[in-house]
């Protein structure tokens, strides 16, 4: 370590005081965590020189076992404090795979503490003691300074040996309500926050919150359900996706901020999953299905021209949603979903040049732009900072285990708004001959999903986080307990064998997929691991053979291939060479009904000849929300009133003479996210029983002393 470490110095326009762990730029005062300040001091002692990562670990984490993220978090915290960028560094540059260097000029300043201590005056008589008041005062200051320095050294030793503990930034609750608050949008003038308030069994409300007077103002109409509000750049108008609860018509509607009048701007075919308004132009971006497939892409709407423009080209098997304009409006970040548990953040410019930014994850809870070159992305393991080139760093400002949704960055106030949601799910059985309400089979204070009942009716299984972690649960008679060795990141597509002796399911753990099979007789669960390619379970072709599809990627195309797994020899083999995304086997096992990666219409296959399209089956919006018997496909759709679901039936008669879509019944609202199961006289499905969630504010800079410029 350099012998002479500066304690007071300038980095460009920043004034750094290591003794107080403070940095100033003009009137802005930022407190730096001690570990980060010591590393900054170490770099400032050798400006322009490359300091290796190994050196930093040796100096600041001696004799400790820590991960690479320990140093990454410190450097990210320093860059955030200085509002620096790793891709275009002004202060700290990353030397890839080597280390770091301070690229800004450094000027060492004299310590004000040392200047305040005068030199002791020499006595005329050698060895005589000066006992004047001025001399005593000087000695007092001198001894005080020595004592202060010793205490400072002890504090530094403590911080050096305490390990790398993440700094928890202040998080304050912003709203208190009984609804689940989602989809926030800040007005550029800083006066308003618009958001959607969701409650079970009622249409979504549009709510304005005054950031000045701190009150909520519901502004929606009773006949409309609202989704994804977005302020205009001048804060005079709000665009929002609306659905009429009476006739189901969907549109983008403009709301005037003064009169609160509604004006329809654009009619949509489906509810857009996200909406954003350009920061300086009359330009909207939203999602809608592509013409050639049911998967969605992003579209631009030029408000003055009344003209629609495709933004993201059609990618087979992928859906694009939740667009967010960059601060300049020259780029749009969005989510791309390639499978049930595969989501990533992409970025496109305004002419459709697309690039992937984040890795594919089971969940992407929210994201927003930090600046023109960086994004915050909320994933299963926390919030991460991504550069456009894909460099990923843990964002040290948030270390809670609760998922963070709806990220919105207020760049003016350096704050992050997020929502924390709580949901409870229950599994229900619907008897089509008797009840439209459905009987509750599982209920707890947690999430019970993906109910599957055996053919014998004696066994049923479901996925739950009752013990705090997601695992498989089994009930036989009056006994219910968790299945050993079934704790995974994801469990879905539960299906019983024809003889009711084996349960199969898809599991995912650390980006690896497998097929789990649970033998109820021996209470043994085994997993046949496959690869990192996503898997969908189809069903049982025989008592020991289970069928599944697995994703294949060619260029930008995501397509699926059908496979069969024999659980006796634990061997899988391909069954077909054509594209099969989601499929169901008829009750008599003679046919396979499926949708391919385009999700545009249904197909039927007899296991031998070429598959045939089912006439009249276009536009059903099928994904995981359907099942079949020997004659028809049944699928769930949510009604515009947000209070109920419809079960629809479509017969797949080979001649299509009798094929027509009919509504079998209306039921309590079921989740389309979880796969329903066919029963002899009904079906099983998952229902949300409770939802709640408020907004929280998080300071994005580690500041204990408030900046004067923020007042």
N, C-alpha and C positions, 0 to 999 in steps of 0.2 A: 504494500500500500504506500502511496506517496507520503513523504515525510511531512509536507506542508499542505494540509488540506484547508482551503479557504472556508471561512465561516460566514463572510458577508461579501457578496459579489453580484455583478450584473450579468445576465444572459440576454443579449439584445436589449430589449426595453424592460425586462423583468428584473426586479430587485429581490434577491434571495437572502434570507436570514436563517442560517442553519440552526442557530441556537433556539430560535422560536418556532422552527418548522413552518415559516410563513414565506409567501411569495406575493409581490405586488406588481401590478402593471397599471400605472395611473392610480385611479381610486379603487381599483378592483383588488381585493385582498383574498388570497386563497391559502387555506391551511393544507400542507402536504403531510401525508402520513410519515412517521419517523423512518421506516425502512426505505421508502422511496426517496426521502430527503438525503439519507446517507449515500445512496447510490448516485443521486444527482451531484452531490458534493464530490464524490469519487470521480465522476466523469468531468466535472468542472476543473478539477486539478490537472487534467491532461486533455484540454480541448483539441479537437481535430484528430486525436489519436484513437485508433480502434481498440476497444476494450472487449476482450473475448467473453463469451458467456461462462466459460470455465473459470475465468478469473473472478467474475462477479459471484458465482456460486461459492468459490473458495473463500472469498473475503466476507460475504454477508450471510452465508448459510454454512458456517464451518461445522464439520462433524455432524451434519444433519442429513437425513434422507428426505428429499423433497422432489416433487415433479418439475418438469420444465415449465408448467403453468405458473409456478411460484414467481419466477422472474418475468414471465409474460404479463402477469397481472400488474406487477409493479410498473413495468414500462408503459403499459396501457394507461395506468392511473396517472403517470407523469404527463403523457401526451394529452390526456383529457384535461388535466389542470391547465396546461399551456395552450389548449385548443389546437394541438398539433396534429398532423396527419402522417401515418406511416408510409403512405404512397408518395406524398409530396412533403417531406419533412422540412420544417423551418428551424427546429431546435435539435431533435434527437433522430438520427438516421439509423436504420437497421442495415447491417451488413449481413446479407443472407447467409445463414448457416455458420456465421462466425461470431458476431457480437453486435456492439453498438458504438457510436461515436457522437460526440457533441459537435454539431456543425455550426452553431451560432457563436458569435464572438463573446468571449468572457472577459470581464474586467473585475479584478479583485479590489474591494474597497477596504478602507481602514475600519476596524471594529470600533463602534462608538463607545463600548465599555472601556476599552483600553485608553481611548483619548480622554475619558473623563477622570483618569487616575493620574495626577501630576507626579513628576519625579520628586523624590524626597530631597530637601535641601541639605547640602553638606555643611557641617559645623566647622567653625574656624579651628576648634581644638580637636585634634585627632582623637578618636575614641570617645569623645563626649557625646551624650545623648540629647537630642533635640526634643524637648517636652512641651513645645508650644502647642496651642490649640490646633493650629493648621497642621502640624506634624502628626498629632494624635489622630486627627480626622483622616489624614492620608493613610496612616497605618491601619485604621479601622477599615477603610475602603479596600486596602490591599489584602487584608486577611479575609474580608468578605468575598472578594473576587476569587481567592484561592478556594474557599469553601464552596462557592457556587460552581466553580469548575469541577471540583471533585464530585459533587452531586450530579452534574451533567454527565460526567464520565460513567458513573454508576448507572444512570438511566440509559445511556447508549449501550452499555454492556447488557443490560436487561433486554433491550429491544433486539440486539444482535442474536441473543440466545433464546428468544421466545418462540421461534418458528414463524412460519408465514401464515398469519391469521388474516383472512379477508376482512377488509373494512366494510362494515355495514352502514350504508348511507341512510340518512333519515327518510323514513317512509311515513306519510301522514294520510289518514283516511280523508277522502275528499267528498264523498256523498254517503248519505244514510237513507236507505229506502227499502221497501219490501220487495221491490222488483229486481230483476237482473239487468243491470245497466251495461249496455254494450255499444259498440260502433261510435266512439266519440269523434268529434271534429271541432277544432279550434277555429274561431274567427281570427283573421289576420290582424284586426285592430285590438285584439286582446280582451274584448268585452264579453264574448259569449262562448259557451261550449254547448254544442248540440249533440244529443245522443238518443238512443232508443231504449225505452224501458220495457222489458219483457216480463209478462206474468203468464202462468199456466192458464190455458182455456180462455184467454181474451186477446184481442188484436194488439199488436205492438204499438206503443205510444211514442210520439215524437215530443221530446222535451228540450227546452232551452234553459240553460243555467247561466245566470248573470255572474260573471267573474268579478264584477265591481260591487254589486249590492248583495251577492250571495243568496239568491233565491231561485227556485225552479219554476218554470212556466210551461205547462203542457200546451202545445199549440196544434195538435193534430185534430183530424176530424174522426167522428165515431165510425164512419163507414170505411175507413182506410186503415190498413196495417202498414207500418213503416219499416224500412230497412236502409242502412248505410247512408246517413246524411253526410253532405259535403259542402262546406262554405265556398263561396266565390272568393276570388282574390281581393276584391274591394269590400268584402263583408256585408254587402247589401242584399245578397240573395243566398238561398240554400237550395241545393239539389238533393233529392231524396227518392229512393225507390219506393213506390206505393203499390199496394194490392187492394183492390176493392173487395170487401168481404161479402158483398151481395152477388156480384156477377163474376168475380175472379179476374177482372181485367188488371193488367200489370203495366206500369208506366214509370218513367222518370218525371217527377213533378218538381216545379220550382216554387219556393216559398219566399215571399217578400218579407224582409226582416222588419219593416215598419208596419205594414198593414196585416201581415200574416196571411195574405191571400195566396191561394193555391192556383197554379197554372200548369196544365199538362204540357210537357215538352216533347216527350218521345214515348211511343208505345213499344212494349217489349213482349217477346214470346214467353220468356221465363223470368223468374226473379233473378236479377243480377246478383252475383256473389261479390259484392264490392262496388264502390262508386267513388270517383275522385274528380275534383275540379282543378283545372290548370291554375297555377298561382297568379298568372297575369293575362290569360286569354279566356275567351268564351269557348272552352273546349272541355268536354267530359270524357272520361274513360270508364268502361264498364265491361261486364262479361255477358256473353250470350252463346248459345250453341252454334257450332259451325254448320254450314249448309250441307257438307258431305258426311258429317258425323254428329252424334249427340253430345260429344265432349265439347266443353266451352272454350272459347278463345276471347281475347280482349279486342274491343272495338273503340274507336274514337268517334265522338259526335260533335260536329262543327255546328254550333248553335245558330250562328248567323246564316250559314248556308243550308241548314236543315239537312245535313249530309252525313252519312255513316261511312266510316273507313275502317277496314280490317287492320288491326295493329299487329297481333301475333299470329303468324301463319299456323294452319292446322297441323298438329302433330298427332299422328295416329296413337290412340291409347292414352293421351294426356289431356288434362283439363287445366285451364288457366283462370285464376280468380284473384280477388282482393288487390286490385291495383292501387298504387300510391305514387303520385308525382314526386319527383325530386325537388329540392328547394328552387332550382332554376326552371323547372318544368321541362327540361330537355330529356329527361329519362323517366321511366316508369318501372318501379319494382312491383313484382307480383309473385303469387304462389303458383307453382305447378305441381299437380298431383298426378302420379303415374300409376298408383295402386292404392288400395285401402289404407295401408300404413306406410306410404312413401310420398313425402312432400318436401319440396325445396323452394328456396327463394331465387328467382331469376330477375334480370334487369333487361329492358329493351329501350332503345332510343325511339324517336317518334316516326321512324320509317321501318321499324320492325327488325332491327338487328338485335338478336337475342343472345344473352350469355348467362350461364348459371353462376350464381354467387355462393350459395350455401350448399352444404352436403344434404343428401336426402335423409330425412328423419321420419320416425313414426308420427310425430306431431310437429307442426309449426303453429304456435299459439298466437303469434302476432309479430309485426315488424314495422319499422319506420326508418326514415333517413336521419342520420346524425348530421351529415353535410352531403356535399355533392359526390363524395367518394367513399362514404362509409354508411353502413346500416346496422341497426340493432335488431337482432332476431331472437325471439323467445322460443326455446326448444324444451324438450323433456328434461334436460339436465341444467337448465338455467337460461340466462340471457347472455348472448354472445355478440361481439362486435365483428363484423365482416367488412373487409375491403372489397372493392369490385373485382379484384383479382382472385378472391377466394381465401385470403389470409384470415384466419379465425383466431380470436382471442376471447377468453372468458371476460365478461364485463363485470368488473369487481364491484360495481355499484349495487349489485343485487345478488344475495346468496340464499334467499328463502327457498324452501322446497315447494311451496305452493306455486302452481303454474301461473304465469303472467300473460293475460290476454290483452288484445286491443292496444298495443303500444302506440302512443302518440307523443312525439317530441315537441316541446315548446322551446324552440331555439332562442327566442328572445329572453326567456326567464331561466334558461338552462335547467328545465325540469322535464321529467318523464311522467306521463299519465298512463296508468295501466289499470286493468280490472282484475279482480280476484273472484273467481266464480266457484260456487258450490252447487252440485247437482246430486240428486238421489234418483236411482232407477229401480224399478221393480219389474218382475217377470209376470206375465199374465197368460191365461189360457182362455180362448174364446170358443164357445160351443155355438156353431152356426145354426143348430136346430133349436136352441133354447134362449140364449142370452146375447145381447149386443153390448153388454157392459164388460164382460170378461172377468174371470175369477183370478184373484191375486194368488199366486203360487209362492212367491218369495217376497219378503219385506224385511228391510233392516234400515239402519240409519246410514247405510253406505250405498254402493252401487251393485245391484244384481242384474246381470245382463246375459244375453245369448242362451236363454233357456232351451234345453233339448230334452224331450220325454221319449223314453224307449217305447218300442212297439208293444211290449207287454204291459206298459203302464206302471210297472213296479219301480223302475229306476227313473230318476231325472237328474240332470247335471246342469250347472250354470257357472258363470265366471263372476267372482266377487272380490272386493278388496276389504272384506270384513275384518281381516287381521292387519290391515294397513298396507298389504301388498297384494297385487293381483295374482289370483291362483284359481284352480279348478275346485269346485265343490260338488259333492255327490250325495244324493238322498236315496235310500232304499227302505221302504216302509216308514217307520218313525225315526230312523237314524239318519242324521245329517252331519257331515263333517268334511273338512278339506282333504283333498287327495294329495298324498305325499309326493314330493319331487315334481310339483307342477307350478312352481313360481317362475313366471316369465314376464318380459316386458309387455307382450301382447298375447292374448289367447282369443281365437274367434273361429267361426264356422263349426260349431259343435254338431256332430251327427252320430246317431246310434246305428249299429249293425242290424241287419234284419232279424237276427236271433236274440237281440237285446243283451248280448254278452260283452260287447266291446264298444267303447266310445272313441271316436276319432275327432281331432281338432287340429287347426293350424296354430303353431306357436312361433314367436319371434323373440330372439334374445341377442342383444348386441349386434344388430344388423344381419343376423343369420336366421333363416327360416327352416322349419321342420314340420313333420307330421307326427303328432302325438297320438298314441293309442293306449287306452286304459282298459285293462282286463278286470271286470268287476268281481269275478270269482276270486282271484288272487289279490285284488286291490293293488295291482302293479301298473305303473305308468311308464312307458318307454317312449323315446322320441327318435324318429328316423330323421337325422339332420340332412338338409339338402344343400343349400348355398345361400348367397345373399340376394338371389333373385326372388321377388315376392311370389306368394303362393295363395291360391284360393281353393278351398275344399269343395268338391262337387257332391259326393255321396258314396254309398256302398253299392258296388255292382254285384257282390256276393257276400257271404258271411265272413270271408277273410280277405277280400279285395276292396280297397278303397280308391276312389278316383279323385284326382286333383289336377288343377291347371297351374302352370308356372310361367312367369314372364320371361320373355327373351327380348333383347334390345339389339336392333340393327340400325346404326346411324342415329337418327332422331325418331325412329319408330319403336313403339312399345307394343308388342304383340304377345300372345299366349299360346302355349302348347299343352295338350292333354296327356296326362300320365296316369298309370295305374300302379299302386303299391300293394304287394302281397305281404301281409304282416307275418306270415309263417316264415318265409325266407328272408323277410325284410329286404325285398328287392323291388325297385321301381323300374318301369319300362314305358316308352312312349306308346300312345294309343292312336294318335292322329297327327297329321302334318298341317292341318289347316288351323286358322286362328280361332281359339275359343277362350273368351275372357271369363264370363260367369256362366255356369251351367247347372242344370238340375236333371236328375234321373227320374223318369216316370215311375209310378208305384209298381208296375209290372216288370220293370227293369228292361223293357224292350226298346226304349227310345231315350235319346238325350235331347233336351231342349236347351238352347244356349243363345247368348249374345256374343258377338265378337268385339274387338277392341274399339270399333266405331260406335257401338251401343245404339245403332240406328234402328235395328229391327231384330226380331226373333228368327231363329233357325231351328230345324228339327233334323235329327240324324238317327238312323236305325242301326248304327255301329258297323255297317258294312258298305253301303253305297255312298254316293255323294250327298252331303247335307242339302236340304232344301229350305229356301226362305218361307216363312209363314206370312201369307198375304194379310195385309191390313194391320200389321203389328208395329208400324212405324210410330215414333214419337211417344212411346210410353214412359221414357225416362227411367228405364230399369238399370239397377246397379246391384245392390244386395237386398232389395226390398221385395223379393218375390219367391214363390214356390209353385210346384205343379202337382197335379194328379195325373190320371191317365188320359184326360180329355182337354184340360184347360190349364192356362197359366193364371195365377192369382197374384196381384201386387197391391201394395199399400201406397196411398197418396195422402198428403195432408191437405185439408180443406182451407179455403181462404180465411175462415173465421178463427183459425189458429187454435180451435178448441176440440177438433175431432179429426179422425182419419177415415178414409173410404177404403173398403176392400173391393177391388175391381176384378172382374173375371173376363177372360178372353179365350174362347175355344180355338184350339189349333187343328180344326178339321182339315184334312188334306186338300179337299176341294174348296175350302173357304166359303162354302155356300151358307153355312150357318154361323160363320164367324162374326161376332159383334161384341162390342165392349159394353158390359153391363155392370152396374154397381150392386154388389151383393148386400152391402150394409154399411152403416156408419157406426163408429166406435169411439171410445176415448182415444185421444191423440197418441199414436205410437211413433217411436223413433224409426226413421228410415235408415238410420246408420247401422242398426243391428238386424241381422238376418232373421226373418220369421221362419217357423217350421210347420210343415204340413202335418196335420193329424187326421184321423179317419173322419171325424165330424167337425173339424174346426182347425185352429192354428194357434201357435204361440207367438208372442211378440213382446218387445220391451217398451215400457212406458216411463217417461220422465215423471217422477212423483213430486219433486220439489226443485225449484231453481231460485238462486239468489246470487247477488254479486254487486259490489260497489266499486267505485273508482278510488284509486290511491295515487298520491303524488310523491315522486321521488326526486330529490335534488341530484343533479347529474354531476356536480363538482363537489369534491370533499371540502366543504367550507363550514367552519364553526363560526367564523366572523362574516357577517353578511356584507356583501359588496354594496358600496354606496350607490353604484350605478343601477342596482336592482330596486332601489327604493322608488 
